[in-house]
Amino acid sequence: MKNNVDKENIKKLFDLIYNEAKKLKNKINLMEVCGTHTMAISLYGIRAQLPPNINLISGPGCPVCVTPIQEIDKVIEISEKENVIITTFGDMMRVPGTFSSLEEKRAKGKDVRIVYSPMDALEIAKANPEKKVVFVGIGFETTAPAVAMALKTALKQKIQNFFILSFFKIIIPPMIALVNDKNLKLDGFICPGHVSAITGAKIYEPIAIKYKMACVVTGFEEADVLTGIYMLLRQIISRKPAVEIQYKRVVTYDGNKIAQKILKEVFKTKDSVWRGIGLIPESGLSLSKKYERFDAEKIFTVNTNYSKEPKGCKCGEVLKGAVKPFDCPLFKTKCTPENPVGACMVSSEGTCAAYYKYEVN
């Protein structure tokens, strides 16, 4: 429960936001590009309490959600192979592919295991030398360093049966793609805190300088988000777009240089498909030449030409901020957390899941 000091602080922040909003000539659109921010905004009811001329848009910040259905199908196909163990984080289990899910495959006897870290998957590989163990790598710059460390360990220990499906994404290319989407008309970004702890706030400089877009790296508490919105308003009203850090207790300008070095050693950038947005150049990570022996895509040949998004599902449009979950005809009818049709309803960071649990239409 909030104490009186917390309540008073939140009230002051809303008052500051309302005072700044009075200075706006037009309605503004602010996008959060982190699924944890989406969940926090919904949890605290921030969206409904803001002035009507401030519109919060949820962007492609959920790693599970932005993974395209053909990649989900690829994992499912590999799970059908003999002597294969699929290891993955829990969120991936229930994400629907075209015809099935990993959870359904496990129910039918396929060896699909939930792990809490890539090192857990590596230990499974050591314990099962006769099996090919595949770890499904999803996420942004936040989760990729842990996988990089697992691969460095596998290389050092000469583990031969450990493989990675690298579906990792990096955050700046889609942000630039969304800035260039004239239908969205974005005015500023609530930048992700977890990603920025690795990359540093410096990665947003091109967005602020080249595209004249306000950027604030924000934490996840209610006061963090409100302060970040206030800081964005100040930038927009003064017409001085910049990169600011609200989340200073965790994020620095330069970020975690050790993690950055490991990422650069183990991965290289590649063109990558994002659900809802499409192919974005240099927006994904694949294994560097030194580590390509661990690339599951070089070991397993699968055909996913049949991949197709569920009929009527607007998850892709939700991810790029074109529509809100309420605009999807399946939302809360055919598509629920218990029976998800699209990925946005599955993940704990999914926009549809956040709206279903906390938002009122």
N, C-alpha and C positions, 0 to 999 in steps of 0.2 A: 504493500500500500504506500501511496505517496504521503509524506508528512507535510505539514503546513508550509515549511520552507520550500519544498519541491513544488507544491501547488502555486505558491507565490511567484517562484522563478518562471514557471511555465506561463503563468498569466502575463508576466512582464514581457516575455518573449513574444507572445501573441499580440500584445499591445504595440510592441515595436514593429512587428510585421504589418499590422493594420495601419499604423501611421505611415510607413513607407509605401504601402499599397495605394494610399490616397494620392500619391505623387505620380502614379503610373498613368500614362495617356491611353494605353491599350492593354488588353488582356495579355498576360505572358504565360509561356509554357516552359516549365522546368521538368527535366527528365532525370530520374534516378536510374542508374545503370548497374544496380546491385540488387540481387534478390533479397538480401537481408534488409536493405533499406525499404524495399517494397513491403516486406512483412512488418517492419517496424512502423511504417507510415499507416498501414491498415490497423495494426494492433492498437496504436495510440489514438486512432480516429483523427489524424492530422488533416487528411484531405478534406473532410467535411467541415472542419473548423476554420479553414483558411478563408480569406476574403474571396469573393466570387471572381475577381480578376486575376487570381493566381491559380493556374491549372497544373496539377502534378500529373506527369505521364510516366508510366512504368516502362522501362526499356528492356533490352536483352541481357539482363543480369543473372539469369538462372542457367547455370552450366548444363544441367540435364535438359532443360527446355530448348536451348538453342542447338543442341545436338540433333542434326537432321535425321529423319526417319530411316533413310538408307543406311546410316551408320548404326542405328539401333538394330536394324535387320541384319547387318553384317555380324554383330555380336551374337545374335540369335542363331544365325547360320553356323558360326564357328562352334557354338555350344553343341551342335548336332554331330560334330566330328568325334571319331573314336579317340580314346585316351587323352581327352582334353578336360581341363578344369578351368572354368571361367571364374575369376575373382573380380568383385566390384563393390562399390559403395552401395548402401541400402537404397538410396533414391533411384538407382537405375533399375531395380528389380521389377517395378510395376509399370515402367514406361512402355506404352503400347508400341509394338512394331506394326507392320502391315497386317500380319495374321496372328501374332502371338506376342509374348513377353518373356523375359528371363524367368520371372516367377512361375509362369505356366510351364516353361521347359523344365524347371527344377521339380515341379509337381509331377512331371511325367518321367522323372528319373535321371535327368541330365545333371551333371556335376557342376552346379552353379553355387558359389559361396560368397557370402557377404563378409567383407573385411573392413577393418577400421583404418588401415594404412597400407601403402604399397609394400612396406617391409613385412607385413603379415602375409601378403601374397608370395613374397620371396621365400619365406619360411615354409609355406605350403609346397613350393617348388622343390626345396631341399628335401622335404619329407616324402616327396613323390617323384623320384628321379625317372620313373618309367612313363610319367605323364607330361604333357605340354601344359604349362600353367600360364594362362593369359590374364593379365590385369587390364581392365578397361580404364584408360586414363581420360577423365573428363575434368573440366574446370578451367580456370584462368591462371594468371601468374601466381595466384595464391597457393594452389595445390601442386603445380608442376614441379617445384623444387624438391618436394618429398619423393616424387617419382624419380627425379634425376639422381637423388642420393641412393635410391634402391638400385638403380641401374649401375651406378658407380660401384656399389657393393657386389652386384652380380658379376660385373666385369672382373673385379679384383679377385673374387672367389671362384671364378671360372664356372659359373652356373650355366649349364647348357640348355635347360628346359624352361626358362623364364622368358616371357614375351610381353610386350606392351602394345595395346591398340591405342595410338595417340590421337585422341579426339580433342586435345587441348586447344583453347582459343586464347587470343590476346585482345585486350580491351580497346585499344585506340582505333584500329581500323574500322570497327563497326560504329564507333562514336562519330568518326568523320563521315561515314556513309549516311548516318542519320542527320547530321548537320546539313548535308547536301540534299536531303529529302525536302523539297519545297512544300510538300503537303503538311509536314509536321510543324514547320515554323518555330523551331526551338529558340529559346532565349538564354538558356543556361543549363548546366549539368550539376546535379548532386553526385559528385564523383565517389567511387567506392573506396571504403576505408581499408578492407583487407587486401585488395590488390595493391593499393598504393603503399601499404607497409612494405611490400617487396620492391615494387618498381620505383617508389618515390613519387612525389607530386610533380616532378619535372616532366613526366611523360605527357602532361596535359598542356604544356606550353604552346605547342603548335595550334591547338584548338583555340586557345585564348588569343594568340597573336595573329595567326593567319586567318582564322574564321571569326574573330571578334566575338567569341562566345564566353560568357561568364562561367567559371569553374570553381567549385569549392569542395575540397575533400572533407567528408563529414563522417562523424561517428554514428552510433546506432541507438543511443538512448534518445528519449523524446526531446530533451533539451539540446542534444547534439544536432538533431535534424532541424529543429526550429531555428537554432542559431545559424546553421548552414543556409537555410532559406533566407533569413534576414541578411546575411552576408552577400548572397546572390542578388537580392533586391538592391542593396547599396551599389553594387557594381553596375547593374543594369540602369539604374536611375542616373548615376553619375556618368554613364557611357564610358566607363573605364574597365573593360573586361580584363581579368587577370586570373592567375591561379593562386588561390588561398587555401590554407590548411586550417580547418576548424578542429580536426582530430589530432591535435599536436601531441597528445599523450602517447600516440602510437606511430604516427606518420611523420616522416621528415621529407625534405625536398629531394634528397639523393637516394633514399630508400636503403634496402638491405643489400649492400654490395657483394657480400659473400654469396647470397642466394642468386643474385644476378649473374655472377661469374659461373656458378654451377649450371644455371639455365643455358648460358651461352655455350658451355662446353658440350652439354648433352643434347641440346635441341637446335634446330634451325627452323626458320619460318617457312611456311608454305601457304599456297592459296587454300582457302577453306570455305565450305558451304555452311551457312547459318540458317537454321529454320526460320522461315518468314522473310529473311532478307536476301538470301541467295548467296552466290559466290562472291567472296570479298578477298581481293588479292592480299597475300602476306598476312593473313589474319589467324593462321593456325600454326601449330608446332609439330614438326616431325623429328625423328631421331637423326642426329648428325652421323656422318660417315663412321666415326669411331664406335658408335653404338647401334648401327643399323642391323647388326646380327640379332638384336632383340626385337626387331620390328615384326609384329604378328602379321601385318599385311603382306610381308614378303614370304611368310611361311604358309599361310592359308589362302587358297583361292576360293572365293565365293562369288555368287551371282546375285545381285540385288536390283536387277533391272525392273523387277516387279514392284518395287517400293512405291507406296502411294499414301498420301496423307488421308486421315479419316474424313469421309464426306460430311460436310457441314461444319467441321471444326475450324475455328478462327484463331487457334493458338499462334500461328505464324504472324497474323496481323496484330494480335495482342503484343507479341514480343517486340515489334518495331513501333509500338505506340499508336498505330493507326486506328485501333478500336479499343474499347474497354471490355472486360469479360462480360458485362451485362449485355453487350451487343451481340454476343454469340447465341444462336438459337438453342444450342445444346447445354448452355450453362445452367446448372442447378436442375436440369430436367434429365437428359440422358447422361450428362457428364457431371459426376460428383467425385469427391475424394475416394469413396468406396468403390466406385466403378468409373475410373477416369477414361475418357475417350482420347484426350490430348495430353501431351507432356506437361503443359502449364498447370494442370490440375493435380499432377502427381507429386512434384517436388515440394519440399518444405519451403523452398524459395520461389515457387511458381506464383505468377501474378494471379491466376485463376484461383489457386488454393488460398491465397491471401484474401481475395475478395469474397470467396465463399465463406471463409471463417469469420471475417471481421467487418466487411463493408455492407452497407444497406443501400439498395437501389432506390 
